[in-house]
C-alpha cells in the first residue's frame, strides 16, 4: 500500500536522489548545472512548514518512490485569488500510475488547504507531451500557457 505523507528531514537522501533524476530528465541542463546544496536548501525551505510551500513523498513498502512539491502564492492580477503551483513532481519509473495519481491528489488537496483556488501543473517539453496533456485533461486541467526558456548572454 502506498502512503502519501509530508516529507521529513530523514527523507532528504531519497529526495536528493530523485531530484537529480528529475533534473536529468528536465532539460534544464541546457542552462544550468545540478547543485545539490541548492536543492537541499529548496527542499528544507518547502518542508519547513512555511504557509506557502510543501513537499510530499510517496512511500511504498518503506521505500520513498515519489515526490512532489508546490508553492501557494497570490495571483498577480487579483491578490485575493491564491494559486497553487507544482514545483516538481517525480515518481520513479517503476512505480508510475496509481502512485502518481495519489501523490498529485494529495498535493492539490494540500494546496487547497493552504487557500489555493487554482492549481497549475507543468510537464517537461518533449517528454511525452501528448501523454501528459491527456493525463492532466483527465484530471480536470485545461491548457493555459506554455513556457519558453532563453539563455541570456552578457
C-alpha positions in Angstrom: 0.0 0.0 0.0 1.3 3.4 -0.9 1.4 6.1 1.8 1.5 9.7 0.8 2.9 11.9 3.6 4.7 15.2 4.2 8.4 14.8 3.7 10.7 14.8 6.8 14.4 15.7 7.2 15.3 12.0 7.1 13.8 11.8 3.6 16.5 14.2 2.2 18.8 11.5 0.8 15.9 10.0 -1.2 14.6 13.4 -2.2 18.0 14.4 -3.4 18.4 11.3 -5.5 15.0 11.7 -7.1 15.7 15.4 -7.6 18.9 14.5 -9.5 16.9 12.1 -11.7 14.2 14.7 -12.3 16.9 17.3 -13.2 18.5 14.9 -15.7 15.1 14.4 -17.5 14.1 18.1 -17.2 16.2 19.7 -20.0 17.3 22.3 -17.5 20.9 21.3 -18.1 20.7 23.5 -21.2 21.0 26.5 -19.0 22.4 25.4 -15.6 24.0 22.6 -13.7 22.6 20.4 -10.9 23.6 21.8 -7.5 22.8 19.6 -4.5 23.2 22.3 -1.9 20.7 24.5 -3.7 18.2 21.6 -4.0 18.8 20.8 -0.3 18.0 24.4 0.7 14.9 24.4 -1.5 13.6 21.2 0.0 14.3 22.3 3.5 12.6 25.6 2.8 9.5 24.0 1.4 9.4 21.3 4.2 9.8 23.9 6.9 6.1 24.3 7.4 6.1 27.7 5.8 2.5 28.6 4.9 3.2 28.8 1.2 5.0 25.5 0.4 5.1 21.8 0.9 7.0 18.6 -0.1 5.2 15.3 -0.2 6.6 11.8 -0.6 5.0 8.6 -1.8 6.3 5.7 0.2 5.8 2.0 -0.8 6.8 -0.8 1.4 9.1 1.5 3.4 10.8 3.0 0.3 10.3 6.5 -1.0 9.3 6.1 -4.6 7.9 9.6 -5.5 8.0 13.2 -4.5 6.1 16.4 -5.3 6.4 20.0 -4.1 4.3 23.1 -4.5 4.0 26.7 -3.6 0.9 28.8 -3.0 1.0 32.5 -3.9 -1.3 35.4 -4.8 -2.3 35.7 -8.4 -0.7 38.8 -9.9 -3.9 40.4 -11.2 -6.1 39.6 -8.1 -4.2 39.0 -4.9 -7.3 37.6 -3.3 -7.0 34.6 -5.6 -4.3 32.2 -4.4 -2.6 29.9 -6.9 -1.1 26.6 -6.1 1.8 25.7 -8.4 3.7 22.4 -8.7 7.4 23.0 -8.3 8.3 19.4 -9.0 6.6 16.1 -9.5 8.6 12.9 -9.9 7.7 9.2 -9.4 10.4 6.5 -10.1 9.6 4.9 -13.4 8.8 1.5 -12.0 6.1 3.0 -9.7 4.2 5.4 -12.0 0.5 5.2 -12.5 -1.6 5.0 -9.3 1.3 6.3 -7.2 1.5 9.4 -9.3 -2.3 10.0 -9.1 -2.3 9.6 -5.3 0.7 11.9 -4.9 -0.8 14.6 -7.2 -4.2 14.3 -5.5 -2.7 15.0 -2.1 -0.5 17.8 -3.5 -3.6 19.6 -4.9 -5.5 18.9 -1.6 -2.6 20.4 0.4 -2.6 23.5 -1.8 -6.3 23.8 -1.4 -6.0 23.6 2.4 -3.4 26.5 2.1 -6.1 28.5 0.4 -5.4 27.9 -3.3 -8.4 28.2 -5.6 -6.4 27.1 -8.8 -3.6 24.6 -9.3 -1.0 24.8 -12.0 0.9 21.7 -13.3 3.7 21.6 -15.8 5.4 18.9 -17.8 8.8 18.7 -19.5 8.7 19.8 -23.1 9.2 16.9 -25.4 9.0 14.4 -22.6 5.8 12.6 -23.6 3.9 15.9 -24.2 0.8 14.2 -25.6 0.6 11.7 -22.8 0.9 14.4 -20.2 -1.7 16.5 -21.9 -4.2 13.6 -21.8 -3.2 12.9 -18.2 -3.8 16.4 -17.0 -7.0 16.7 -19.0 -8.3 13.6 -17.4 -7.5 15.2 -14.0 -9.7 18.2 -15.0 -7.0 20.6 -16.1 -7.2 22.8 -19.2 -4.3 24.2 -21.1 -3.5 27.8 -20.2 0.1 28.7 -21.1 3.3 27.3 -22.5 6.6 28.4 -21.1 9.7 29.0 -23.2 13.3 29.4 -22.0 16.0 31.5 -23.5 19.6 31.5 -22.2 20.7 35.2 -21.9 24.2 36.0 -22.7 26.0 39.0 -21.3 
